[in-house]
Amino acid sequence: MTRPATRVAIVGAGPAGFYAAEALLKRGGPVAIDFVNRLPAPYGLVRDGVAPDHQAIKSVARVYSRILARDEVRYFGNVTLGEDVTVEDLRARYDQIVYAVGAQSDRRLGVPGEDLEGSHAAFRFVAWYNGHPEFRDARFDLGCEHVVVVGNGNVAIDVARILVRSPARLATTDIADHALEELRRSRVGRVTLLGRRGPAQASFTNPELREFGRLAGVCPRADPGELELDAASEASLEGNAVRTRNMSTLRGYAGSVCEDGERVVRFRFLVSPVEVLGEDGRVTGVRIERNRLVAGDDGRMRAEGTGETEVVPCGMVVRSVGYRGAPLPGVPFDERRGIVPNEGGRVVRAPPGGGTAGGGAAAGAEVVPGEYVAGWAKRGPSGVIGTNKADSAATVELMREDARAGVWAGGSRSREAGDLSDLLREGEVRRVDEEGWRRLDARETARGKEQRRPRVKFCTVEEMLEAAGAR
C-alpha cells in the first residue's frame, strides 16, 4: 500500500523556506509542499534584501527556481496569513506547517529624537531601493550633504555603499527605478558609520569592507586613534582571518588622502548615539558618546560609555542595529527576542504567565504539534543566506522524527477540509501560482534586457499581479 504524501505548508518563500523544501524533497518519502507567501514574487531577502550591485549573491535564486518547478511543489503568492488564510485553515489542510517568515521589522536605538523626520530604519531603506512594494512610496531626503549610519554590519555597509556609489553603475543593476531616480539627484557627499565597539569586534565581512577602496569617486577613511586595540582585542585577532583582514583594510583606510569631489565614507568606532538632534521636527545631527571596552563574565568585550560626548552634524540618520521578527496571527511569539518560540525548531507555546528562557522556549512550554520554524524567525537575524541551509535541515530532521511518531498539525492526520486553492477561490483571493510567477519574472527580465540590466522590477502589488496574470 502506497504511503500518502505528507502535506506541508511553508509560510514564507525566502531562503529558509526554500532550504526547508529542499531538505524535505531529499529526505525520501512522498511529500506535497505548498508555499504560502504574502508577496506576489518569491525569494524573500534574495530579491528584496541583497544589494542590487551584488548580483552574484542573487544567483542562488536559480536553485530556488528549480525547487519551485518540482511537481511536488506549489506556489501561493499574494496570500497573507491572518488575512486570506488563518492558521486554523492550514491546520485543517496540512500535516505539517513551517513558519519561515524572516524578520520584518527593525530594532530601535532607544534614544531621544529617534522618530524625527530624517531618521530611518535600514530595513526600510534597503526595501525601498530594492523595489519592495510595501515601501514603494517611502520617502528619503537625499538633499542633505552628510548621512550617519548607525551599525557595523553588512547591512550598514550596503546602505553606505548605495548612498555613495555612482548612479551610472547602479543603472546597470536591478535597483528600483524610483530609487535610482532619487540617487541621481542625491547631494550626499559624506557617510559616517558608527560602531559602538572597536574595529576588532565589527561584524562586517572583509570583501564588503574592502570594496570601498575600489569604488570610483569614493574615498574610505578611518581614524588612526580609533584603530588602536586593547590587549584583549589584539588577542582576538589571533587565528581569526576575517578580523585580521578587516584590521588590515581599515589601517589602509587610515592613510587615505581624499581628493576634491570624492564622496567620503568614514568608519568610526567606540562611539554610540545617545540622542538624535533636530530642529523643526527634522534631523540636524547626532550626539555620540565615546565608549571603552570592558570584558563581560562570558569573556565578550562590551561597550561602556565614558561620558565624553560630541555632536556629529548630519541631515539623515539610518539605524542598522538589527532586524526583528513580527508576530503572525495565531502563532506564538516571543516579544523579548522577536522570534517564534521554539525548541530546536519545534514551535512551543509558553504557559500562562510564563517567561521565555534561552533558545526562545519557556520553562514548562508546550510543543505545538506539527508546527515548526526555520531561519531568522527561529534563531533571530544572524548569519548569511547560506546559514539557513543547515538551520532548515535541522528543523526538517525534527519533522521526520515527528512524522514517524505520528505527530501532526492539529493533533490528527484527518484532513476533511478541501484544497487550499478552493478556499482562496471562494474568498476571491488573487493568488499568484508558479506559472504566474514565471510570467512576472519573464516580464521583468525582458524589461531589463531592453536597458542592459538584469531586470526592471514591478514595484507595486497591482503591477505585479497584472504582469503575473493573477485572477
Sequence and secondary structure as in RCSB ss.txt:
>XXXX:A:sequence
MTRPATRVAIVGAGPAGFYAAEALLKRGGPVAIDFVNRLPAPYGLVRDGVAPDHQAIKSVARVYSRILARDEVRY
FGNVTLGEDVTVEDLRARYDQIVYAVGAQSDRRLGVPGEDLEGSHAAFRFVAWYNGHPEFRDARFDLGCEHVVVV
GNGNVAIDVARILVRSPARLATTDIADHALEELRRSRVGRVTLLGRRGPAQASFTNPELREFGRLAGVCPRADPG
ELELDAASEASLEGNAVRTRNMSTLRGYAGSVCEDGERVVRFRFLVSPVEVLGEDGRVTGVRIERNRLVAGDDGR
MRAEGTGETEVVPCGMVVRSVGYRGAPLPGVPFDERRGIVPNEGGRVVRAPPGGGTAGGGAAAGAEVVPGEYVAG
WAKRGPSGVIGTNKADSAATVELMREDARAGVWAGGSRSREAGDLSDLLREGEVRRVDEEGWRRLDARETARGKE
QRRPRVKFCTVEEMLEAAGAR
>XXXX:A:secstr
     EEEEEE  SHHHHHHHHHHHHS S EEEEEEESSSS  THHHHTS TT HHHHTTHHHHHHHHTSTTEEE
EET  BTTTB HHHHHTT SEEEE     EE     TTTTSBTEEEHHHHHHHHTT GGGTT    TTSSEEEEE
  SHHHHHHHHHHHS HHHHTTTT  HHHHHHHHT    EEEEEESS GGG    HHHHHGGGGSTTEEEEE GG
GG   HHHHHHTTT HHHHHHHHHHHHHTT    TT EEEEEEESEEEEEEEEETTEEEEEEEEEEEEEE TTS 
EEEEEEEEEEEEE SEEEE S EE    TTS  BTTTTB  EETTEEEE  TT  B GGG BTT EEEEEEEE T
HHHH S S TTHHHHHHHHHHHHHHHHHHTT  GGG     S  HHHHHHHTT   B HHHHHHHHHHHHHHHHH
TTSS     SHHHHHHHHT  
